[in-house]
Amino acid sequence: MHTTRSRFVEHDGLRLHYVDSFDRPVDTPLDGPLPPVVFVPGMGDEAEEYHDLLDELLPRRVIAVDVRGRGASDVPDAGWSPAHHVADLDAVIADAEAQRVHMASYSRGTGYSLGWAITHPDRVLSVTIGDYFAGHVRVPEQYRPGFHTRKWRGRPMNERMTPQAIDGVFAESEDVEMFEELGALGVPVLLVRGTAPGAIVTDELADRYRASVPGIEIVDFDGSGHDLWRPDPHRFGRTLREFFARVDATIAPGASQ
């Protein structure tokens, strides 16, 4: 197992947390052989849950982010819009001194990841999406009460996020499509989806990705629903590792930093 380091950066009056697999003394320059990955987890996920993914992608550096209100990051009194979350990512990536990166996301983290990628097109080497719509999704208000006690990976959501954070995300969620912008990035795109009940990316949504993103690679995880880590907890990491290696092989030497 590799020793990871928890790091914090101050942004917008908040202390934001991220987990960094590049275990280096603070304030020393980035020095790694492969382009790094920025991973944005789902709605109630925590960066600390993804240590196995960081290990599976070694020796590549991976930065797993706790956006506001998640994991060890602070919970603001206000400011839950998609734009606030994208700004959090920008602060973390700047603090990590990562220049050109592979952007990867799972579930609701996808809108934030794509938001950053689309506004920094010259710094994105590839995009990976874990079973989600290309953009932000407004959550219907009627789902909010039940969401607090809904269990995810054995824990109620109100133990994963404070009620204030859940309500804030619901209240400021938006419907924003990014299919065209994703296709216009012109970088390799990987979509991983489950085929079992509960998966979000249906056949129709997969077809929309194909129509919008030339050359997109779509990988089906047979037996998985929306949780792509079940029943095989290592399949997602293996799939990303192989994808990044193929993308890296097309990058000119020295172009990743």
C-alpha positions in Angstrom: 0.0 0.0 0.0 1.1 3.5 -0.8 1.1 6.3 1.8 -1.1 9.1 0.8 -1.2 12.6 2.3 -4.2 14.6 3.3 -3.9 18.2 2.2 -5.9 21.4 2.8 -6.2 24.6 0.9 -8.0 27.8 2.0 -10.6 29.1 -0.6 -13.6 31.3 -0.4 -13.3 31.4 3.4 -13.4 27.6 3.6 -10.8 24.9 4.3 -11.0 22.4 1.5 -9.6 18.9 1.8 -8.0 16.6 -0.7 -6.1 13.3 -0.7 -2.9 13.2 -2.7 -1.1 10.0 -3.6 2.0 12.0 -4.4 3.6 11.9 -0.9 6.0 14.8 -1.0 7.0 17.5 1.5 4.8 20.5 1.3 6.1 23.3 -1.0 8.3 21.0 -3.1 7.6 21.0 -6.9 5.6 18.3 -8.6 7.9 15.6 -9.9 6.2 12.6 -11.3 6.7 10.5 -14.5 3.1 10.4 -15.6 0.4 13.1 -16.0 -1.7 13.3 -12.8 -5.4 12.5 -12.4 -7.9 14.7 -10.6 -10.8 12.5 -9.3 -14.1 14.1 -8.1 -16.3 11.7 -6.1 -20.1 11.6 -6.0 -22.7 13.4 -3.9 -22.1 11.9 -0.5 -18.7 10.3 -1.2 -15.6 11.2 0.6 -12.1 11.4 -0.8 -10.9 9.1 1.9 -13.1 6.3 0.5 -10.9 6.0 -2.6 -7.5 5.1 -1.3 -7.7 1.8 -3.2 -8.3 3.7 -6.4 -5.2 5.8 -5.7 -3.2 2.7 -5.1 -4.5 1.0 -8.3 -3.3 3.9 -10.4 0.3 4.0 -9.0 2.8 5.2 -10.0 0.5 7.9 -11.4 -0.3 10.7 -9.1 -4.0 11.0 -8.2 -5.7 13.8 -6.4 -9.1 12.9 -4.9 -11.1 16.0 -3.9 -13.6 16.7 -1.1 -15.6 19.7 -2.5 -17.4 21.9 0.0 -19.6 20.1 2.5 -18.1 16.7 1.8 -15.6 14.6 3.7 -13.1 16.7 5.7 -13.9 20.0 3.9 -15.7 22.8 5.6 -19.5 23.3 5.4 -20.3 26.9 4.3 -23.4 28.8 5.4 -24.2 29.6 1.8 -22.8 29.0 -1.7 -23.8 25.7 -3.0 -24.1 26.4 -6.8 -22.3 24.4 -9.4 -20.0 27.4 -9.9 -19.0 27.3 -6.3 -18.0 23.7 -6.6 -16.0 24.2 -9.8 -14.2 27.1 -8.1 -13.3 24.6 -5.2 -11.8 22.3 -7.8 -9.8 25.1 -9.3 -8.4 26.0 -5.8 -7.4 22.4 -5.1 -5.7 21.9 -8.5 -3.8 25.1 -8.1 -2.6 24.1 -4.6 -1.5 20.7 -6.0 0.5 22.5 -8.7 -1.0 20.2 -11.3 -0.8 21.7 -14.8 -2.2 19.3 -17.4 -4.4 16.6 -16.0 -6.7 13.7 -16.6 -10.1 14.6 -15.2 -12.1 11.7 -13.7 -15.4 11.8 -11.9 -18.1 9.6 -10.5 -21.8 10.3 -10.3 -22.7 13.8 -9.3 -19.1 14.8 -9.2 -19.3 14.7 -13.0 -20.9 18.1 -13.4 -18.2 19.8 -11.3 -15.4 17.9 -13.1 -16.8 18.8 -16.6 -17.3 22.4 -15.4 -13.6 22.7 -14.7 -12.5 20.9 -17.8 -14.7 23.1 -20.1 -13.3 26.3 -18.6 -9.7 25.0 -18.8 -9.6 23.2 -22.1 -5.8 23.6 -22.6 -5.1 21.8 -19.4 -7.2 18.7 -19.9 -5.7 15.5 -21.3 -8.8 13.3 -21.1 -12.1 13.0 -19.3 -13.6 10.0 -17.6 -17.2 9.9 -16.4 -18.5 7.3 -14.0 -22.2 6.5 -14.7 -23.7 10.0 -15.0 -25.3 12.6 -17.2 -23.0 15.1 -18.9 -23.7 18.1 -16.8 -25.5 19.2 -13.7 -28.9 17.8 -12.7 -31.5 19.7 -10.6 -32.8 17.4 -7.9 -36.6 17.4 -7.6 -37.6 19.0 -4.2 -39.8 16.0 -3.3 -36.7 13.8 -3.1 -35.1 15.9 -0.4 -36.7 14.6 2.8 -36.0 11.0 2.0 -32.5 11.7 0.8 -31.4 12.6 4.3 -31.9 9.0 5.5 -31.2 7.2 2.3 -28.3 4.7 2.7 -25.3 4.7 0.4 -22.7 2.0 0.9 -24.3 1.2 4.3 -24.4 4.7 5.7 -27.3 7.2 5.8 -26.6 10.3 3.7 -27.1 12.5 6.7 -24.0 10.8 8.3 -22.0 11.4 5.1 -23.1 15.1 4.7 -24.6 17.5 7.2 -28.3 18.3 6.7 -27.2 21.8 5.9 -25.0 20.6 3.1 -27.7 18.3 1.7 -30.3 21.0 1.7 -27.9 23.5 0.2 -27.0 21.3 -2.7 -30.7 20.5 -3.4 -31.7 24.2 -3.2 -29.0 25.5 -5.6 -28.9 22.5 -8.0 -29.4 23.3 -11.7 -30.2 21.6 -15.0 -27.2 22.3 -17.2 -26.3 20.1 -20.2 -22.6 19.9 -21.3 -22.8 17.3 -24.1 -21.8 19.7 -26.8 -19.1 21.4 -24.8 -17.7 17.9 -23.9 -17.5 17.0 -27.5 -15.9 20.2 -28.4 -13.0 19.6 -26.0 -11.4 17.3 -28.5 -9.8 15.0 -25.9 -10.3 11.3 -25.3 -13.4 10.6 -23.3 -14.2 7.4 -21.4 -17.7 6.7 -20.1 -18.1 3.8 -17.6 -21.6 2.6 -16.9 -23.4 -0.2 -15.1 -25.8 -2.5 -16.8 -27.8 -3.7 -13.7 -30.9 -2.0 -12.2 -30.0 1.3 -10.6 -27.5 2.4 -13.2 -28.0 6.0 -14.4 -26.6 5.8 -18.0 -29.3 4.0 -19.9 -28.9 2.8 -23.5 -30.6 6.0 -24.7 -28.2 8.2 -22.7 -25.3 6.2 -24.0 -26.5 6.9 -27.5 -26.7 10.6 -26.8 -23.0 10.5 -25.6 -22.1 8.8 -28.8 -23.9 11.4 -30.9 -22.3 14.3 -29.0 -18.7 13.1 -28.4 -16.8 11.8 -31.4 -14.7 8.7 -30.6 -16.1 8.3 -27.1 -15.2 5.0 -25.5 -18.0 3.4 -23.5 -17.3 0.5 -21.1 -20.2 -1.5 -19.7 -19.7 -3.0 -16.2 -21.9 -6.1 -16.3 -23.4 -6.8 -12.9 -22.9 -3.3 -11.6 -25.7 -0.8 -10.9 -24.9 2.8 -10.2 -22.2 1.7 -7.7 -19.4 0.8 -10.2 -17.3 -0.7 -7.4 -19.8 -3.6 -6.8 -19.5 -6.5 -7.3 -15.8 -6.0 -8.4 -14.1 -3.3 -6.3 -11.1 -3.2 -8.6 -12.6 -3.1 -12.0 -13.0 0.7 -12.2 -9.3 1.2 -11.3 -8.1 -1.3 -13.9 -10.3 0.3 -16.5 -8.9 3.8 -15.8 -5.3 2.6 -15.6 -5.6 1.1 -19.1 -7.4 4.1 -20.5 -4.8 6.6 -19.2 -2.0 4.5 -20.5 -3.5 4.6 -24.0 -4.0 8.4 -23.8 -0.5 8.9 -22.5 1.0 7.0 -25.4 -0.4 9.7 -27.8 1.1 12.7 -25.8 4.3 14.2 -27.0 7.2 13.8 -24.5 7.3 16.7 -22.1 3.8 17.9 -23.0 2.1 16.7 -19.8 3.5 19.3 -17.3 
